[in-house]
Structure formats: structure tokens, C-alpha cells
Amino acid sequence: MKLSRHHLAALAAFLIWGFFPIPLRLMAGYASGQILFFRVLLSLALLLLIHLTARRATVRATLRQWQLADPAERRRVAGSTLVGGALLTSNWLLFIYVVNQVSVQAGSFAYLICPILTALLGFVVLGEKLRRNQWLAIGLSAVSCALLGAGAWQNVLMSLVVAVTYASYLITQRRLQGYDRLVLLTVQLMLAALVIIPAAPLLGADPAAGFRDGYLLLMAAVLSIGFTVIPLFLNLFALNDLPSGTVGILMYLNPILSFALAFAYFGEQASAKQAVAYGVILLSVVLYNAKRRQAAAPVLSKSS
């Protein structure tokens, strides 16, 4: 298969996200809420700048599309956008906490099972059909969680919560097909900012101290530009041409690379039981994606 620029864009996006634990670990001395606070604000500022300078027509078209919709659709779009913003913000906060306070393995495991959980939620919430191999993959994922949970159920629970929040976010966004995703993400971050600014003390964030901390601002800018907006643009560009199934397969590069970093770069260890569990989840991923090309589900951009 010849690699097009769209393939390269998708590869670059997921490779970038695979290295995400490195800058997060460089901020391990900060409270998770402090990191979230500045990641949201700086990402929002950058997206607003992009929209104001290069995407005004798209913003106006999206607003007009929503205004011309019937009242039921407007309520659905507004509700899904609001819930999606809450879920995405929660996912960001939880992922930061898990990587910095639990382990890189736990964060990687969360995104490895996320597509499978998304399929299960699609069945429960949206009534989407699952093939036999996908049900088997879900069962194997449960076995993997049980193996990892023996003696360390708190870590597995945190991984599952991270995975569920992002899978739920994807489900809410499937209700928003036809609307510009980047515009909706900007609205969601605006809503998140309206919540986290007054709630900063509850999150353990200290905005005044943060704005005087050059290192924090620099690293938050790296997270916002290098690990949020740039890979998001690359992913959206890839989705303009590539089948969703292709992008879905490439998406697994992210957690697999993070797993490699956990062992090779961060020096984390895995017991024999954990190694078996990781092997089971990889088998479930293979089974889940079998014959995917014939019935590929829509893949939404990953923005964690």
C-alpha cells in the first residue's frame, strides 16, 4: 500500500500522542488540576486564535447550520456538546493523574481498551450492532482486566475510568456528525474554562502562582501546541481522505508506543501475570478489528 500524505498525517498524530507521557512526567511535581487548568486555557487560546485568523468562514457556517436546524436538533447538539465538554475535561484530568501518580502502563492500558469499550457503549446507548468477533474481544478485555485487577484493582479501576470517560465522549460526538469537530471542540473547551476557572481551588490549581511559573507555562504550551492542537489537526486532515477503519487501526500506535516507553524509557516493570494480561488485551484488539474493513465504525479524532 502506498503511503499518502493522509496516511503520514495519521501516523504522525498517533506517534505524537504515543510520546505524551514524557512531557506529562516532566510535570509530575505539579498538581493534576494545575496542569489541566493551563492546558485547557492555552489550548483554548490557540484554537480561538486559529479560528479568528484562518477559520472564520467555518465558524460562521457551523453557527448558521445550528441556527437553521429544528429545535430538537439544536437541543441535541447543545446537550451533546455540553456533556462532551464535561467528559473530555474529566478525561484529561484523570489521564494526567494516572500517568503521573499511578503508572504509564495504566494510562496506556486505558487507551488500548478504549475502542472496545466504545463499541460496547455504542451497542448499549446507540443500538449499534456488534459482530461475534467483537463480542469475543469484549470478553477477552474483561479477562484482561480481571487478571490485572488481582492484587491491584485500584490501578485497573483508574484505567477503566479513564477509558470510560473517553469512550463516552466519543459516543456523545457520534451524535454530532455533520458539524465541524474543531469548532465544537473549541466550544467544549470554552465551557470547560467557565467551570475550571472558578473551581481552580477545588482542583488544586493556583492560577496566580502558575502565571508566575515560567517552567509550568512552557510545559503547558508544549502540551497544548505539540500534543493537543497539532496532532488534532493532523488527525482531522487524515480523516478527510482515509477510511475510518484505517485510522482506527493506526490509532493503536498510541497506546502501544506508550507501553514501550513505560518499560524502555521509564523503567517500569511488569509481573508475569501482567504480561499475560497485556497479551490477552492485544489478542482482543486483533479480534476486535478482524473484518473491520467490511463494517468500519466512524472513528472520531482523539484529543487527549
SVG drawing of the C-alpha trace seen along z (x, -y; Angstrom):
<svg xmlns="http://www.w3.org/2000/svg" viewBox="-38 -37 53 52">
<polyline fill="none" stroke="black" stroke-width="0.4" points="0.0,0.0 1.4,-3.4 1.6,-5.8 -0.2,-9.1 0.2,-12.4 -3.0,-11.5 -1.5,-8.2 1.6,-10.1 -0.6,-12.7 -2.4,-10.0 0.9,-8.2 2.4,-11.5 -0.6,-12.3 -0.7,-8.9 3.1,-8.8 3.0,-12.2 0.3,-11.1 2.3,-8.0 5.0,-10.2 2.5,-12.1 3.6,-10.5 7.1,-12.1 6.1,-15.8 3.5,-14.8 6.1,-13.1 8.2,-16.2 5.4,-18.0 4.9,-15.3 5.7,-17.8 2.6,-19.8 -0.9,-19.0 -3.0,-17.4 -5.5,-20.2 -2.8,-22.8 -1.7,-21.0 -5.3,-20.7 -6.0,-24.4 -3.2,-25.7 -3.6,-23.0 -7.3,-24.0 -6.6,-27.7 -3.7,-27.6 -5.3,-25.1 -8.4,-27.3 -6.4,-30.4 -4.6,-28.8 -7.8,-27.4 -9.5,-30.8 -6.5,-32.4 -6.7,-29.8 -10.4,-30.3 -10.2,-34.1 -7.3,-34.2 -8.0,-31.3 -11.4,-29.7 -13.9,-32.5 -16.0,-31.2 -16.1,-27.7 -17.2,-29.1 -19.9,-31.2 -21.1,-28.2 -21.2,-25.9 -23.2,-28.5 -25.6,-29.1 -26.0,-25.3 -27.0,-25.0 -29.3,-28.1 -31.2,-26.7 -31.7,-23.3 -35.0,-22.3 -35.4,-22.9 -35.0,-19.2 -31.6,-19.1 -30.5,-22.3 -31.2,-20.8 -29.5,-17.6 -26.4,-19.4 -26.2,-21.7 -26.7,-18.8 -24.1,-16.6 -21.6,-19.4 -22.1,-20.3 -21.9,-16.6 -18.9,-16.0 -17.0,-19.0 -17.6,-17.7 -16.4,-14.2 -13.4,-15.4 -12.2,-17.7 -12.7,-14.8 -10.7,-12.5 -7.8,-14.9 -7.7,-15.4 -7.9,-11.7 -5.3,-10.8 -2.8,-13.3 -3.3,-11.9 -3.0,-8.3 0.2,-8.8 1.9,-10.9 0.6,-9.2 -0.1,-5.6 1.9,-4.4 2.4,-4.9 1.2,-1.3 -2.1,-2.2 -2.6,-5.1 -1.6,-3.1 -4.0,-0.3 -6.8,-2.7 -6.5,-3.8 -5.8,-0.2 -9.2,0.9 -11.0,-2.4 -12.1,-1.4 -13.5,1.8 -15.4,0.0 -16.6,-2.5 -18.1,0.4 -19.8,1.8 -21.2,-1.7 -22.4,-2.1 -24.3,1.2 -25.9,0.1 -26.5,-3.6 -26.9,-3.8 -28.1,-0.3 -25.2,0.4 -24.7,4.0 -21.7,6.0 -20.2,8.9 -19.3,12.2 -15.6,11.4 -16.3,8.1 -18.2,9.7 -15.3,12.2 -12.9,9.2 -15.1,7.6 -15.0,10.8 -11.2,11.1 -10.9,7.5 -12.8,8.4 -10.5,11.3 -7.5,9.0 -9.0,6.5 -9.6,9.4 -6.0,10.6 -4.6,7.1 -7.1,6.4 -5.9,9.3 -4.0,7.6 -4.0,4.1 -7.7,3.4 -7.3,-0.3 -5.0,-0.8 -7.3,1.1 -10.3,-0.8 -8.5,-4.1 -7.6,-2.8 -11.2,-1.8 -12.5,-5.2 -10.1,-6.9 -11.2,-4.6 -14.9,-5.0 -14.8,-8.8 -13.2,-9.0 -15.3,-6.2 -18.4,-8.1 -17.0,-11.3 -16.8,-9.5 -20.3,-8.3 -21.6,-11.8 -19.7,-13.1 -21.2,-10.5 -24.5,-12.3 -22.8,-15.4 -22.0,-14.0 -22.0,-16.8 -20.7,-19.5 -17.2,-20.8 -15.3,-19.0 -12.7,-21.6 -15.4,-24.3 -17.2,-22.0 -14.0,-21.2 -13.4,-24.9 -16.9,-25.4 -16.3,-22.5 -13.1,-24.0 -14.8,-27.3 -17.4,-25.6 -14.6,-23.8 -12.8,-27.1 -16.0,-28.6 -16.0,-25.7 -12.4,-25.3 -11.6,-29.0 -13.9,-29.5 -13.3,-25.9 -9.5,-26.2 -9.0,-25.8 -11.1,-22.6 -8.9,-21.2 -5.7,-22.0 -4.8,-24.7 -3.2,-28.0 -3.6,-30.3 -1.7,-33.2 1.3,-31.1 1.1,-29.3 1.2,-32.5 4.5,-33.4 6.0,-29.9 7.9,-30.0 8.6,-26.3 4.9,-25.4 3.8,-27.8 6.5,-26.5 5.5,-22.8 1.8,-23.7 2.4,-25.3 4.2,-22.2 1.2,-20.1 -1.3,-22.5 0.6,-23.1 2.6,-19.9 0.4,-17.3 -3.1,-18.7 -3.7,-21.1 -1.0,-19.9 -1.8,-16.2 -5.5,-17.1 -5.2,-19.0 -3.1,-16.1 -5.8,-13.6 -8.6,-15.7 -6.7,-16.1 -6.2,-12.3 -9.9,-11.7 -10.7,-13.9 -9.4,-11.1 -8.7,-7.9 -11.4,-5.3 -12.3,-5.4 -11.2,-1.8 -7.7,-2.6 -7.5,-5.5 -8.9,-3.2 -6.1,-0.6 -3.4,-3.3 -4.9,-4.7 -3.4,-1.7 0.1,-3.0 -0.6,-5.5 -1.0,-3.1 1.4,-0.5 4.1,-3.2 3.2,-4.4 3.6,-0.8 7.1,-0.6 8.0,-3.9 6.8,-2.6 9.2,0.3 12.1,-1.0 12.2,-4.7 10.5,-5.0 11.9,-1.6 8.5,-0.3 8.3,3.4 5.5,6.0 4.9,9.2 4.2,12.4 0.5,12.0 0.5,8.5 2.4,9.7 -0.2,12.4 -3.0,9.8 -1.3,7.5 -1.1,10.4 -4.8,11.1 -5.8,7.5 -3.6,7.4 -5.4,10.6 -8.7,8.9 -7.6,5.9 -6.7,8.2 -10.1,9.9 -12.0,6.7 -10.5,5.3 -11.0,8.5 -13.0,7.8 -13.2,4.2 -12.9,3.0 -16.2,4.5 -18.1,2.7 -16.0,-0.1 -17.5,-2.3 -16.9,-6.0 -13.7,-7.0 -13.6,-10.4 -10.5,-12.4 -8.6,-11.6 -8.0,-14.8 -6.3,-13.6"/>
</svg>
